[in-house]
Amino acid sequence: MSDYSKRLGRLRPAPENFLTAEQIAQVQGGRRDFLRRAFTAASAAMVTGGAANAYAEDRKDWVGDKGSKFILDKPEWGTTLGKPVDEPPYGMPSKYEANLVRRISPGLSAVNQANVAFAPLQGMFGIITPSGLHFNRSHQGWYDIDPAQHRLMVMGEKGLVKNPKVYTVGDIMRMQPVSRIHFIECGANSAMEWGNVSVPTVQYTHGMVSCSEFTGVPLIKLLEDCGADLKGVRFIMAEGADGSHENRTIPMSLVISGEVLVAYGQNGEMLRPENGYPLRLVVPGVEGVSQIKYLRRIKLGTSPFATKDEVLGYVDLMPDGKLRQYTSIMECKSVITSPSGGQVLMDKGVYNVTGLAWSGRGKIKRVDVSFDGGVNWQQARLEGPIQNKALTRFNIPWVWNGKGAFLQSRAVDETGMVQPTYQEMRKVRGTRSVYHNNSIQTWQVEETGDVRNVQLANS
């Protein structure tokens, strides 16, 4: 092995394809307890004949004749013509990256139209999520709607809107646009970890968050265009055109700020169908269920609309049995994405520990990283420019000496909020909640190099 590879260390990816089609069928058939055993078996396989054998095979690529062969021999791509510049007309990822895809959670719902496709955080760089990898939570499947047939209505309670209007997509695209970078996170992100460790990889623990550059028109501009009584309106209700008719109450204070967008663009192109094409609402910092896809109606009112997913769903179960409602702001949170669960450190040496931090209350101010389970902390480097209510990438070098370690990250936002431990969260929220879990994540690095998802008693 070269001195360079010894110094930097190498990382084996997590086994994301951990379930066979037969095993998935067992989970969907009701054997949800099977899921945890499947995760455990996948990780165990990496240790017994997994990590060691893979290490032996990978090592061949760095030593002896095979190592020099990569340099001295002329490969096919160095001696022939490649493919035409327009093939394919829409560029696709390399075939060698085919394993980096969104993945559903088996057994989460009876049908996959009402499931979640988790984003592969462990294999992405920077802060922008490719549109095709943006997590997808749907209540009744996604649609590819003809933009020529789509309409958006703006209306309100009596006296609140002088000129109710119906807009075409073209009408909105003719208005003055803005482009802003924001994260969207499902309120149920990390939900399965409330009681105890449940899933093995960061794709499943935190993969219901993504970040994009959205292009659209501030909603306040549409309300002004309709002659809305901006002082009399206290709340709006946004509704989607899909079969579940998803609708949510949004405080007018967020709209007045100009942050709320009626978006049609994502990462330089039109929205993808599964992401809400041709129009969606973007409400920065608020849980994903409020970011209405296939946006068809905005209604103005003077009190909350008490929609189904804010009085029955997306509520927080408290220890005393009461339900906490209208807690839509996504709090300060972070996670180390590499090294992370399911990955394997192949040899001792320096590793770049990297991850993401975000807050629905504003910008990330600092991220600290611990390698001993929260006993000692070191400040990580934040990669700028740091955006408001967007993902922030952090990096810090770490020398792995081959001994066990516990990796954690702790974010602090510009309001001074510090990401809590599980112990701190459970004192207030108990263990039966689902939504708004922003606790500190722990990855255990074993002496074998295997990285596992754990929860420590004191954190």
N, C-alpha and C positions, 0 to 999 in steps of 0.2 A: 504494500500500500504506500502511496506517495506521502511525503512529509506534509504536503498541503492538505490532503484528505484527513490525515491524522489530526492536524491542527484544527480544522473546521468541524470535523465530525460529520456524520451523515445520518439521515433520518429515513426510516422505512414508513411508507404511508399506512394509514389505517385500513383495515379490511372492510371497506364499506359494503361489499357484497357478502354480508355475513349470514344471510338466510337463503335457502333454496326455495324454489317454487312450492315444493311440498310442505316445507316448514311454514311458509307464509299462509298456506291454506289451513294449517293447524291453528295458527293464531287467529285467523279470521273466523274459524269455526268455533271460537269461544275459549280456546286455551291460551288466554293472555298471560298466564303465569309462565308459559313456555318461552315468552320473549326474553325474560331475564336469563334463563338458562342458555338460550341461544347466544346471547351476548357473551356470557361467561365462556362458553365452549369456543367461540370464535377467538377470544383473547388467549385462551389456554393453548389453542392450536398454534398460535404464534410463538409460544415459548417452547413446547415440546416438538422439536422438529421444524418449528417456524422460524424464530429469530436466528437461531444458530445456523440452520441450513441456508437460510436466505443470506446471512452474512457471508458464509463460505462461498456462495455463488457470486454474490455481488463483488466480493473481494477480488475475484479473478479479473474483473474489468479494470483493475487498477495496478496489477503487478505483472511482471514477466513479459513474455512476448506479446500477450494479448493486449497489454497496456500500450506498448509502443505501436502495435498494429493499427490502432485508431489514428495514429499520426502518419505512419510511413506508407500504409496502403491507400490507394486512391479509391474512395467509395463511388458507388454508382452516381450519386448526386453531384460528384465533382467532375464527371466525365461525359455527362449526357445532357440533353435538353430536358427541362422540367415541363410542368403543365402550363397551358396558356394562361395569360394574366387574368382572363375573365372566367376562369373555370375554378369553382362555380361562380355564377354571377353574384351571389350573396355569400361572403366568406364564412367558413365554418372552422371550429377548433381542430387542432391536429388529431389524427386518429390515436396518437399516443396519450391523449388527454381524455379518452372516452370514458374513463371511470369517474371523472369529476362531473357529477350530474346531481340534480335535485333528486331526493329520495323520499318516498312516503313512509308513514309509520304504520306498519301492519297491525290490524286489529283495532285501530283508533276509531273507525266508524264502519258501518255496515256496507257503505258504498264509497268508492274513491272520489266521487263527485263532491263529497262532504268531508274531505280529508285535508291533510297538509303535505305539501312538498317542501322539504327542508333544504335550505341553501348549504352548499359544501364550504363552510367557512374555513376549514382546515387547508384548503388548497388555493385560496385566493390571496391577492396582494393589494396593497393600497387600501382605499376606502370605497371605491365604486364597485358595486355588484353588477356583473354583466346582466343585461336584460333577460337573457335566457336562463340565468341561474337564480334570479330573484325568487325568494320563497313565495309559495302560492298557497293561501288559505282560501278555500271556497266552501260555501254552504250548499251549493247546488250545481257545481260544475262551472266551467268557463264557456264563453261564447265568442264567436267571431262576428261581431255585429257590423252590418253595412252602414258606414258613416253617413251615407246619403239618406238613410231612413231613421237615423237617430235624432232625438230632440231632447232639449233641456228646458224645463219650465221653471220660471221663478215666480212665486206667488206668495201670499201671506194672509194672515188673519185680517179682519176688517180694519181698514184705515192704515195698514202698515205699508202697502205698496200702491203707489198711484197708477202705475202702468205695468201690470203683470205681463210678462213676455214669454214667448217660446223661441228658443234659439236653435239654429242648426249648428252643426260642427263648423261649417264654413263661417258662420257669423262670429263665432268665438275666435277662430283662427285669424280673422281680420282685425281683431282688437290688439292693442299694444301688448306684446308678450314679455315675460320675465323668465329667467332660468335660475334655479336654485338647487343646491345639493342638500338633501335631507334623508334621514333614515326612516324606514317604516318597520315597526316591530309589532308582532301579534301580542295581545295581552296575555296569551297563554304560553309565551316563550319561556322555557325552563320549567313548565308546569309539572312535569313528571318527577322533578327532583324535590318537590316540597317535603314529602315524608321521609325519603331516603334516596340513595343512589338507585337509579332506574335504568339509565341508558349509558352506553359506553363511550360514545364519541361526541365531539363538539358539534357535529352536524345535527345531532338529535337533541343535545342539551340546549343549544343556543341558535340553531339554524333557522328560527323564525324571525330573523332580522336581516334586512338588506338596506342598501343605500344607493341612491341614484341621483343624477341631475335631472330634475323635472322642469319641463317648459310648459307654460300655460298663462292664464290670465288670473290676477288676484280676484277672488270672489267679490271683494268689496266694490270692484269696478262694475260688475254686473248689477249689484244692488243699487249702485248710484245710477246706472243706466235705466233702471226700472223705477226710479223715483222713490226708493224705500225710505221710510222714516227711521233713519239710523239711530236716533235717540230713543225712539219708542221700542225698537226691536231689542229683545234681550237674548233670544236663542234662535237658532235656525235648525231645521230638520232636513237632512240630506237623505235621498232615497235612490237606490239603484234599480236598473231595469232588468236584472236577472230574475230567475224564477223564485228566489228566496226573498226578493224585495227587501233587501237589507236596508235598514234606515236607522239613523242615529241623531241624537241631539248634540249640537255643538254650541258652546257659549259664544255670544256675539262679540265678546271681548277679543277672542282669537281672530275673528273675521275683521274687526276694526283695525287690528294691527297690520293688516295687509299680508300676513303670512299664508293664509289659507288660499290654495290655488285650485282653479278648475284646469286640470292638466290634460294635455293631449300628447306631449312629447316626453320621452324617457331616454336618457343617454344619447341624445343627438338624432333620434328617429322617433317615429310614432310609437305610442304605447304598444306593447305586445298584447294580443287578445286576452291571455290569462292574467295580465296585469291591469285590465280595465278598458282596453280599446273600445270605442274611440275617445271617451272622456272619463276621467276619474277625479275624485277630490283628494287633495293632499293637505292634511292638517298636521303640520310639523309638531313632533313631540308627543302626539296623542296616539293611543293604541290603534293597531291596524284596522280594527273593525269599523272605526270612524272614517277611514280613508276610502269612502264609498266608490266601488268600481261600477262601470257602466252607468255613470251618473245621469239621472233623468229628471229629478225634481229637487228644488230647493224651496222650502216653506218657512216663512218668517213668523215668529210668535213671541209671546211675552212670558212663557213659562216652559219648562222642560216638557218634551213630548211623550215621555214614558214609553219608548219603543220596547219591543220584546227583548232586544239584546242590550238593554241597559237597566231593566228591572227584574228580568228573570235570568238572562245570560250575561256573562261578562261582569259579574258582581263578585265581591270578595267575601268568602265565608269566614267569619270571625270565631274565635274560641268560644264565645258565649252563644253561638248559634245564630246570631244576627247576620244579615247580609249588608255589606257596605256597597253603596251604589255611587255611580258617577265619579269613579276614581280612574279617569282615563289617561292622565299624564303618566308617561313612562319614565321611571326614576333613573337616577345615575347608576350605570352598570358597566361592567367590562368582563372580558374573558380572554385567556391565553388560547390562541388558536394553533400554535405550534411551539414546542411539543404539546400534544394534547392526546386525549384518550384514544387507544387503539394503535397509535404510532409506536415505533420502536427506535430507540437510540442505538445505532449500530456499533459505535465505538466511543471511547473517551475523547474529550477535547472540548473545543469551544463551539457552542451553539448560539444562534440568534434566537432568543425567546421573543416571540411577536404575538400581538393580539389586537383587539378592537375595544374601544370604549365609546360610550354615548350617553346622552342625557336629554330627556324631553324638556328640561328646564333651561337649556342653553348650551354653552360651549364646555368642553372638557378642559379643566385647568391643570390637572396632574394625574399621573398613574404611577402607583408604586407596585413593585413586584417583590414577592418573597419566595425564597427557595427552601425555607424550613417550616412551612405551614403557618406563617404569620408571626413568627417570633421576631424576625428581623426583616426590614423592608429597605429596598433600594429604589430610587426614582428612575423611571424609564424615560427614554427620549420620545417625545411626541413629534410625529411627522406632520409638518404644516403644509399649507395654511390650515389652521383649525377652523372648521365651519360650525355655524350655529345649528344645533339640533341635527347633527350629522355624525356618522361614524368617524372616529379618530384612530389612526394607526399608531401603535407604540412598539418600540423595539428596545431590547437590552441584551448585551452579551452575557453568556453564562458558561463557566467551565465545569463540565460534568466530570467528576473524578471516579465515576463507576460505582458510587455508593447511592443508597436510597435518598430521595428528595421529595419534597412536597411543594409544587409550584402553585402560586396564587397571584392574582392581580387585584388591585383595589383602586377604583377611580374616584376622583373628586371633581365636581363641576364648579362652574363660576359662581353659583349661589352658596358654595361652601358645603353642599351635601356630600357626605362620604358614603361610599358603597358599604352596606352592612354585611356582617357575617350571618350565617344561618342561625347561630345562637341568638343574635340580636333580633333577627326577623321573627323567629318563633316565639320570643317573649311577647311580641305584640300580636302576631298573626296566627300562632298555633301551627299545626301541621296538616290541616285538612283543606287549606286554600288551594286555589288553582292559578289565579291570575296575579300578575305584577310581582313575580319573583326576581328580584335583582340582587340576590345574595352572592357572596364571593364564591367562585368556583375553585375547587382543588383538584389538581392532577398529581397522582403519585407516580414518581419515576422509580421503578424497582431496580435492583442491582443487575438484573438481566437486560435492562434497557427498555422493558415494556412500560408503557404509560397507561395508567388506569384512572377511571373516575372514582373518587372517594369523597367522603365527608368526614371531617375530623370532629371529635367530640367537643373540642374547645373553640371551634370556629364555625 
